[in-house]
Amino acid sequence: MSTFLGMPGHLRGVESFPRAAHRGLTNATQRHNLTHATTTIRDKRAAVVAELDDWQELRAAGSAIKRDVLARLPELLEQFEAAVTARGGIVHWARDAAEAGAIVTDLIRATGETEVLKVKSMATQEIALNEQLAAAGIHAQETDLAELIIQLGHDTPSHILVPAIHRNRAEIRDIFLAGMPGVDPDLSTEPADLAEASRVFLRTQFLRTRVAISGCNFGIAETGTVSVVESEGNGRMCVTLPQTLITVMGIEKLLPTYRDLEVFLQLLPRSSTGERMNPYTSLWTGVTPDDGPQEFHIVLLDNGRTRALADSVGREALKCIRCSACLNVCPVYERAGGHAYGSTYPGPIGAILTPQLTGFESADDPNGSLPFASSLCGRCNEVCPVEIPITDILLELRHRKVTEYPPVPEATMMQTLTQLWSHPRLWNAAAGMVALGRVLGGRDHTITSVPGFLGGWTSVRDVAVPPKQTFRQWFAGSEAQHLLTAARRGAEGEA
């Protein structure tokens, strides 16, 4: 079930990351699927990036453009609205998920339709638009192949770019047989056959449906142009065949000028699918008589983005172009899976974006656990095409979480340690008692279980027993003094 990012975690029924990750770690099929898929995408990306001598310059240019957008966002949004309106489009402003859903619902009702097509869109997933429309009696048919698999399988996406990355071909075949009417019972697991089955199913949808909903990769403030980048062509069908097109766009998706696209259309395909150029780039500007949709609406979505924009460190996350490169290199994502994040945005980018869009509603808010869902290895920083300092933001969010909601056991421990560190005699006495912990170790001198709240540490790792002596005790003993004497004599001899 999709979730509203604007709602507190306890109301969404989302688990904290550590709990949800345990299921991902024990799902052998999912881990195999993820490892295979992310390894393949990583290798493809590395090959096409290595072809460009100016890749780092492109990253720097992309980062600079997005920073300029964030610095001038109010001005650029007004310019974009004026350009869209001048070309026959209608602009709507939505403060949150509920308002965006209400706007889209009313627009569809005005057409008299109860069936709509959808292009793959992170923004519409973020606001749970399908669920909002279903509550109003409107069915939204996903047209992206991966999103179709998710929809028919009553599943949720686990990856930004490849939502069904956790599914293998056999599972997809079973989903099609169970959820897609008219499918040949002898359907094979060959990719070409699976794609053909989806193509036949969607063809009638494209020809009969009069309203479509899209997301947006980039909006151009200069011209009011909107773009969708995809691999299959289903998005092209959605934005050209229907009579009415409704686009939901996060306010941070702007670029200042049309020429800026040349930077991002090099960065995005290489970083996302490991391609030199994506197969389909659809661009449209307002309404053109007798060509394409004759009614165009665009919903500019905030939903926490201005909250993130106000943060001098966290606002860097708004540069994200949704390429998923950080997911594909993240060891935590690869092992835990995308569902463990409980958010539309999984992986490293989700760990820094979701908490900023929602805030920390309470000490137990599951979103507060996301900044800790990282080993801080830094691989995400290295591959991000717009140079988002993901690990820096993770650390800032961790600091903010423990500052706003200090964890009681840890806070008490740190206060106790502060007192001990302030009094050397007390510290030496306490350190000398650590050796008593050796009783927790077995014959192999390994601690496998610790009582109380510290048991969370040993539930996923073994710990060596503490040494018999502290360093200071050892240093004051005869062995250390003997070694020091021998070292002095050796130094004198060399002299």
C-alpha positions as CSV (number, residue, x, y, z in Angstrom):
1,M,0.0,0.0,0.0
2,S,1.4,3.4,-1.0
3,T,1.9,6.0,1.7
4,F,1.4,9.7,2.0
5,L,4.7,11.4,2.6
6,G,2.9,14.2,4.3
7,M,1.4,12.0,7.0
8,P,3.1,11.0,10.3
9,G,4.7,7.5,10.2
10,H,2.6,6.0,12.9
11,L,-0.5,7.0,10.9
12,R,0.8,5.4,7.8
13,G,1.5,2.1,9.5
14,V,5.1,2.1,8.3
15,E,7.7,0.2,10.3
16,S,11.1,1.6,11.3
17,F,13.9,0.7,8.9
18,P,15.7,-1.7,11.3
19,R,12.6,-3.9,11.7
20,A,11.6,-3.8,8.0
21,A,15.2,-4.5,6.9
22,H,15.2,-7.8,8.9
23,R,12.6,-9.2,6.5
24,G,14.6,-8.1,3.5
25,L,17.7,-9.7,4.8
26,T,16.0,-13.1,5.1
27,N,14.3,-12.9,1.6
28,A,16.8,-14.9,-0.4
29,T,15.0,-14.5,-3.7
30,Q,14.8,-10.7,-3.4
31,R,18.4,-10.4,-2.4
32,H,19.4,-12.5,-5.5
33,N,17.3,-10.4,-7.8
34,L,18.6,-7.1,-6.4
35,T,22.2,-8.2,-6.5
36,H,21.9,-9.3,-10.1
37,A,20.1,-6.2,-11.3
38,T,22.1,-3.6,-9.5
39,T,25.4,-5.2,-10.5
40,T,24.3,-5.2,-14.1
41,I,23.3,-1.6,-14.0
42,R,26.5,-0.5,-12.2
43,D,28.7,-2.2,-14.8
44,K,26.8,-0.5,-17.7
45,R,26.9,2.9,-16.0
46,A,30.7,2.6,-15.4
47,A,31.3,1.7,-19.1
48,V,29.4,4.7,-20.6
49,V,30.6,7.2,-18.0
50,A,34.2,6.2,-18.8
51,E,33.6,7.2,-22.4
52,L,33.3,10.9,-21.5
53,D,36.4,12.9,-20.7
54,D,34.3,15.7,-19.3
55,W,32.1,13.6,-17.0
56,Q,33.2,15.4,-13.8
57,E,32.7,18.8,-15.5
58,L,29.2,17.7,-16.5
59,R,28.5,16.7,-12.9
60,A,29.7,20.1,-11.7
61,A,27.6,21.9,-14.3
62,G,24.5,19.9,-13.3
63,S,25.1,20.7,-9.6
64,A,25.6,24.4,-10.4
65,I,22.4,24.6,-12.4
66,K,20.3,22.9,-9.8
67,R,21.8,25.2,-7.0
68,D,20.9,28.2,-9.1
69,V,17.3,26.9,-9.4
70,L,17.0,26.5,-5.6
71,A,18.5,29.9,-5.0
72,R,15.9,31.5,-7.4
73,L,13.0,29.1,-7.1
74,P,10.1,31.6,-6.4
75,E,11.2,33.7,-9.4
76,L,11.6,30.7,-11.7
77,L,8.3,29.2,-10.7
78,E,6.5,32.4,-11.6
79,Q,8.3,32.6,-14.9
80,F,7.3,29.0,-15.6
81,E,3.7,29.6,-14.7
82,A,3.6,32.6,-17.0
83,A,5.1,30.6,-19.9
84,V,2.7,27.7,-19.5
85,T,-0.3,30.0,-19.3
86,A,0.8,32.0,-22.4
87,R,0.8,28.7,-24.4
88,G,-2.6,27.6,-23.4
89,G,-1.8,25.5,-20.3
90,I,-3.4,25.9,-16.8
91,V,-1.2,25.9,-13.7
92,H,-2.4,24.7,-10.3
93,W,-0.6,25.0,-7.0
94,A,-0.7,22.3,-4.4
95,R,0.6,22.7,-0.8
96,D,0.4,19.0,0.1
97,A,-0.7,15.5,-1.0
98,A,-4.3,15.9,-0.1
99,E,-4.6,19.2,-2.0
100,A,-2.8,17.8,-5.1
101,G,-5.1,14.8,-5.1
102,A,-8.2,16.9,-4.8
103,I,-7.1,19.1,-7.7
104,V,-6.5,16.1,-10.0
105,T,-9.7,14.4,-8.9
106,D,-11.8,17.5,-9.7
107,L,-10.1,17.9,-13.1
108,I,-10.9,14.3,-14.1
109,R,-14.5,14.6,-12.8
110,A,-14.9,17.7,-15.0
111,T,-14.2,15.5,-18.1
112,G,-16.9,12.9,-17.0
113,E,-14.3,10.1,-17.2
114,T,-13.7,7.4,-14.7
115,E,-10.7,5.7,-16.4
116,V,-7.3,7.5,-16.8
117,L,-3.9,6.5,-18.0
118,K,-0.7,7.1,-16.0
119,V,2.9,7.6,-16.9
120,K,5.4,6.4,-14.4
121,S,5.7,9.2,-11.8
122,M,7.5,9.4,-8.5
123,A,5.5,12.5,-7.5
124,T,2.1,10.8,-8.0
125,Q,3.4,7.8,-5.9
126,E,4.6,10.2,-3.3
127,I,1.0,11.6,-2.8
128,A,-0.6,8.2,-3.2
129,L,-2.6,9.5,-6.2
130,N,-3.9,6.1,-7.3
131,E,-5.4,5.5,-3.9
132,Q,-6.9,9.0,-3.8
133,L,-8.5,8.5,-7.2
134,A,-9.8,5.0,-6.3
135,A,-11.6,6.5,-3.3
136,A,-13.3,8.9,-5.8
137,G,-14.3,6.0,-8.1
138,I,-11.6,6.7,-10.7
139,H,-9.3,3.9,-11.9
140,A,-5.8,4.9,-12.9
141,Q,-4.1,2.4,-15.3
142,E,-0.3,2.3,-15.0
143,T,1.3,2.0,-18.4
144,D,5.0,1.7,-17.6
145,L,5.8,-2.0,-17.7
146,A,7.4,-2.2,-14.3
147,E,4.6,-0.1,-12.7
148,L,2.1,-2.3,-14.5
149,I,3.7,-5.4,-12.8
150,I,3.5,-3.6,-9.4
151,Q,-0.1,-2.6,-10.0
152,L,-1.3,-6.1,-11.1
153,G,0.6,-7.8,-8.3
154,H,-0.9,-5.5,-5.7
155,D,2.7,-4.7,-4.7
156,T,4.6,-1.5,-4.0
157,P,7.7,-0.2,-5.8
158,S,11.1,-1.0,-4.4
159,H,13.4,1.1,-6.7
160,I,13.2,4.6,-8.2
161,L,14.0,3.6,-11.8
162,V,13.0,-0.1,-11.9
163,P,10.1,-0.4,-9.5
164,A,9.8,-4.2,-9.9
165,I,13.5,-4.8,-9.6
166,H,12.7,-7.3,-6.7
167,R,10.7,-9.5,-9.1
168,N,12.1,-12.1,-11.5
169,R,10.7,-13.3,-14.8
170,A,8.8,-16.3,-13.3
171,E,7.1,-14.1,-10.7
172,I,6.1,-11.6,-13.4
173,R,4.6,-14.4,-15.5
174,D,2.5,-15.5,-12.6
175,I,1.4,-11.9,-11.9
176,F,0.3,-11.5,-15.6
177,L,-1.6,-14.8,-15.6
178,A,-3.4,-13.8,-12.4
179,G,-4.1,-10.1,-13.0
180,M,-4.2,-9.5,-16.8
181,P,-7.4,-10.6,-18.7
182,G,-7.0,-12.6,-21.9
183,V,-3.4,-13.7,-21.4
184,D,-2.4,-17.0,-23.0
185,P,-2.2,-19.6,-20.2
186,D,1.0,-20.9,-21.9
187,L,2.8,-17.6,-21.6
188,S,6.5,-18.1,-21.3
189,T,9.0,-16.3,-19.1
190,E,10.9,-14.9,-22.0
191,P,11.2,-11.1,-21.8
192,A,9.9,-10.6,-25.3
193,D,6.8,-12.7,-24.6
194,L,6.1,-10.8,-21.3
195,A,6.5,-7.5,-23.1
196,E,4.2,-8.5,-25.9
197,A,1.5,-9.6,-23.4
198,S,1.7,-6.2,-21.7
199,R,1.7,-4.4,-25.1
200,V,-1.5,-6.2,-26.2
201,F,-3.2,-5.4,-22.9
202,L,-2.3,-1.7,-22.9
203,R,-3.1,-1.1,-26.6
204,T,-6.8,-0.9,-26.1
205,Q,-6.3,1.3,-23.0
206,F,-4.3,3.8,-25.1
207,L,-6.9,4.0,-27.8
208,R,-10.0,4.4,-25.7
209,T,-8.9,6.5,-22.7
210,R,-9.3,10.3,-23.0
211,V,-7.5,11.5,-19.9
212,A,-3.8,10.9,-18.9
213,I,-1.7,11.7,-15.9
214,S,2.1,12.2,-16.1
215,G,5.0,13.1,-14.0
216,C,7.8,15.4,-15.1
217,N,11.5,14.9,-15.3
218,F,12.3,18.6,-16.1
219,G,10.2,21.7,-16.5
220,I,11.8,24.7,-18.4
221,A,11.1,28.1,-16.8
222,E,12.1,30.0,-19.9
223,T,9.6,28.3,-22.3
224,G,7.0,26.5,-20.1
225,T,8.1,23.2,-21.6
226,V,7.6,19.9,-19.8
227,S,9.6,16.7,-20.4
228,V,9.3,13.0,-19.6
229,V,12.3,10.7,-20.2
230,E,11.6,7.0,-20.6
231,S,12.7,3.7,-22.2
232,E,9.5,2.1,-23.5
233,G,7.4,4.6,-25.4
234,N,4.3,4.1,-23.3
235,G,4.8,7.6,-21.8
236,R,4.8,9.0,-25.3
237,M,1.5,7.4,-26.0
238,C,0.1,8.9,-22.8
239,V,1.2,12.5,-23.5
240,T,0.0,12.5,-27.1
241,L,-3.2,10.4,-27.5
242,P,-5.6,11.6,-24.8
243,Q,-7.7,14.8,-25.0
244,T,-6.7,15.9,-21.5
245,L,-3.3,15.7,-19.9
246,I,-2.6,16.4,-16.3
247,T,1.0,16.6,-15.1
248,V,2.1,16.5,-11.5
249,M,5.5,18.2,-11.0
250,G,7.5,18.8,-7.9
251,I,8.5,22.4,-7.7
252,E,12.2,21.6,-7.6
253,K,12.1,20.0,-11.1
254,L,12.7,23.3,-12.8
255,L,15.6,24.2,-15.1
256,P,16.1,27.9,-16.0
257,T,16.6,27.6,-19.8
258,Y,15.9,25.2,-22.6
259,R,19.7,24.8,-23.2
260,D,20.2,23.4,-19.7
261,L,18.6,20.2,-21.0
262,E,21.8,19.4,-22.9
263,V,23.6,18.8,-19.5
264,F,20.9,16.7,-17.9
265,L,20.1,14.6,-21.0
266,Q,23.7,13.5,-20.8
267,L,23.8,13.0,-17.0
268,L,20.5,11.2,-16.5
269,P,20.5,8.3,-19.0
270,R,24.1,7.4,-18.2
271,S,23.5,7.5,-14.4
272,S,20.2,5.7,-14.5
273,T,20.2,2.9,-17.1
274,G,23.8,3.0,-18.3
275,E,22.7,4.3,-21.7
276,R,24.3,7.0,-23.8
277,M,20.8,8.3,-24.6
278,N,17.4,7.3,-23.4
279,P,15.1,5.9,-26.1
280,Y,12.3,8.3,-25.6
281,T,12.4,12.0,-24.6
282,S,8.9,13.6,-24.8
283,L,8.7,17.4,-24.7
284,W,5.5,19.4,-24.8
285,T,4.7,23.1,-24.4
286,G,1.1,24.1,-23.5
287,V,-1.5,23.3,-26.1
288,T,-1.2,23.0,-29.9
289,P,-4.5,23.1,-31.9
290,D,-5.3,19.7,-33.5
291,D,-2.1,18.1,-32.2
292,G,-1.9,16.2,-29.0
293,P,-4.0,16.9,-25.9
294,Q,-6.3,19.9,-26.2
295,E,-6.4,20.6,-22.5
296,F,-3.2,20.7,-20.4
297,H,-3.0,21.1,-16.7
298,I,0.1,21.1,-14.5
299,V,0.0,20.7,-10.8
300,L,3.0,22.2,-9.0
301,L,3.5,20.2,-5.9
302,D,5.2,21.4,-2.7
303,N,4.5,18.7,-0.1
304,G,7.4,19.6,2.2
305,R,9.8,20.9,-0.4
306,T,9.9,24.4,0.9
307,R,10.6,22.9,4.3
308,A,13.7,21.2,2.8
309,L,14.6,24.4,0.9
310,A,14.9,26.3,4.1
311,D,17.6,24.0,5.4
312,S,21.1,25.2,4.3
313,V,22.5,21.6,4.4
314,G,19.5,19.5,3.6
315,R,18.3,21.5,0.6
316,E,21.1,19.9,-1.5
317,A,18.8,16.8,-1.6
318,L,16.4,18.8,-3.8
319,K,18.9,18.7,-6.6
320,C,18.1,15.0,-7.1
321,I,17.1,14.1,-10.7
322,R,15.8,10.6,-9.7
323,C,18.4,8.6,-11.5
324,S,18.8,5.9,-8.8
325,A,22.6,5.7,-9.2
326,C,22.9,5.9,-5.4
327,L,20.6,2.9,-4.9
328,N,22.6,0.8,-7.4
329,V,25.8,1.2,-5.5
330,C,24.4,1.1,-1.9
331,P,25.3,-2.0,0.1
332,V,22.5,-1.4,2.5
333,Y,19.8,-1.1,-0.2
334,E,21.1,-4.1,-2.0
335,R,20.7,-6.3,1.1
336,A,17.7,-4.8,2.8
337,G,15.6,-4.0,-0.4
338,G,13.6,-1.0,-1.2
339,H,10.5,-1.9,0.8
340,A,12.5,-1.6,4.0
341,Y,12.6,2.2,3.6
342,G,8.8,2.4,3.9
343,S,8.8,5.4,1.5
344,T,8.3,6.2,-2.2
345,Y,12.0,7.1,-2.3
346,P,14.2,4.2,-1.1
347,G,18.0,4.0,-0.8
348,P,20.4,6.8,0.1
349,I,18.3,9.5,-1.5
350,G,15.2,8.4,0.3
351,A,17.1,8.3,3.6
352,I,17.8,12.1,3.2
353,L,14.8,13.2,1.2
354,T,11.9,11.6,3.0
355,P,12.7,12.8,6.5
356,Q,13.0,16.4,5.2
357,L,9.7,16.3,3.3
358,T,7.8,14.9,6.3
359,G,9.9,16.1,9.3
360,F,10.2,14.0,12.5
361,E,6.7,13.8,14.0
362,S,7.8,12.0,17.2
363,A,10.6,10.1,18.7
364,D,9.1,6.9,17.3
365,D,8.5,8.3,13.8
366,P,9.8,5.6,11.4
367,N,11.2,8.3,9.1
368,G,13.6,9.2,11.9
369,S,15.3,5.9,11.4
370,L,16.1,6.4,7.7
371,P,19.2,8.7,8.2
372,F,20.7,5.8,10.1
373,A,20.1,3.3,7.3
374,S,23.6,3.8,5.9
375,S,27.2,2.6,6.5
376,L,28.5,6.0,5.4
377,C,30.8,4.3,2.8
378,G,30.4,7.3,0.5
379,R,29.8,5.4,-2.7
380,C,26.6,7.3,-3.2
381,N,28.5,10.6,-3.2
382,E,30.9,9.4,-5.9
383,V,28.2,8.4,-8.4
384,C,25.6,11.1,-7.9
385,P,25.4,13.0,-11.2
386,V,24.6,16.3,-9.5
387,E,27.1,16.0,-6.6
388,I,24.6,15.7,-3.7
389,P,26.7,15.3,-0.5
390,I,24.5,12.5,0.7
391,T,26.7,11.4,3.6
392,D,27.0,15.0,4.9
393,I,23.2,15.3,4.9
394,L,22.8,11.9,6.6
395,L,25.1,13.1,9.4
396,E,23.2,16.4,9.7
397,L,19.8,14.5,9.9
398,R,21.2,12.1,12.5
399,H,22.3,15.1,14.6
400,R,19.0,16.7,14.2
401,K,17.1,13.6,15.2
402,V,19.0,13.0,18.4
403,T,18.9,16.7,19.3
404,E,15.1,16.9,18.9
405,Y,14.4,13.5,20.4
406,P,17.3,12.3,22.5
407,P,17.1,8.5,22.9
408,V,16.7,7.9,26.6
409,P,19.1,4.9,27.1
410,E,21.8,6.5,25.0
411,A,21.4,9.9,26.5
412,T,21.6,8.5,30.0
413,M,24.7,6.6,29.1
414,M,26.4,9.6,27.6
415,Q,25.6,11.7,30.6
416,T,27.2,9.0,32.8
417,L,30.2,8.8,30.6
418,T,30.6,12.6,30.6
419,Q,30.8,12.5,34.4
420,L,33.3,9.7,34.3
421,W,35.5,11.4,31.7
422,S,35.5,14.6,33.8
423,H,37.0,12.7,36.8
424,P,40.1,10.6,35.9
425,R,40.0,8.5,39.1
426,L,36.4,7.5,38.6
427,W,37.1,6.7,34.9
428,N,40.1,4.5,35.8
429,A,38.0,2.7,38.4
430,A,35.2,2.1,35.9
431,A,37.5,1.1,33.1
432,G,39.1,-1.5,35.4
433,M,35.7,-3.1,36.0
434,V,35.1,-3.7,32.3
435,A,37.1,-6.9,32.5
436,L,34.2,-8.3,34.4
437,G,32.4,-8.5,31.1
438,R,34.6,-11.5,30.2
439,V,32.1,-13.7,32.1
440,L,29.6,-13.1,29.2
441,G,32.0,-14.8,26.7
442,G,32.1,-18.6,26.2
443,R,35.1,-20.8,25.7
444,D,35.9,-19.1,22.4
445,H,36.0,-15.7,24.2
446,T,33.1,-14.3,22.1
447,I,30.0,-12.5,23.4
448,T,27.0,-13.6,21.4
449,S,24.2,-12.1,23.6
450,V,24.0,-9.1,25.9
451,P,21.0,-8.6,28.3
452,G,18.8,-5.6,28.2
453,F,18.6,-2.9,25.6
454,L,22.2,-3.5,24.6
455,G,21.0,-6.8,23.1
456,G,20.3,-4.9,19.9
457,W,24.0,-4.7,19.2
458,T,24.7,-8.4,19.6
459,S,21.5,-9.5,17.8
460,V,23.3,-9.0,14.5
461,R,27.0,-9.3,15.4
462,D,29.3,-11.1,17.8
463,V,31.7,-9.2,20.1
464,A,35.0,-10.2,21.5
465,V,35.3,-10.3,25.3
466,P,37.1,-7.3,26.8
467,P,40.8,-7.7,27.7
468,K,41.9,-8.7,31.1
469,Q,43.6,-5.3,31.7
470,T,43.0,-1.8,30.5
471,F,45.8,-0.1,28.6
472,R,46.7,2.0,31.6
473,Q,46.9,-1.1,33.8
474,W,49.1,-2.9,31.3
475,F,51.3,0.2,30.8
476,A,51.9,0.4,34.6
477,G,52.9,-3.3,34.7
478,S,56.3,-5.0,34.3
479,E,55.7,-6.2,30.7
480,A,55.3,-2.6,29.4
481,Q,58.2,-1.4,31.5
482,H,60.4,-4.1,30.1
483,L,59.5,-3.2,26.6
484,L,60.2,0.4,27.2
485,T,63.6,-0.3,28.7
486,A,64.5,-2.5,25.7
487,A,63.4,0.2,23.3
488,R,65.6,2.8,25.1
489,R,68.6,0.6,25.0
490,G,68.1,-0.1,21.3
491,A,67.8,3.6,20.6
492,E,71.0,4.3,22.6
493,G,72.8,1.6,20.7
494,E,71.8,3.1,17.3
495,A,73.0,6.5,18.4
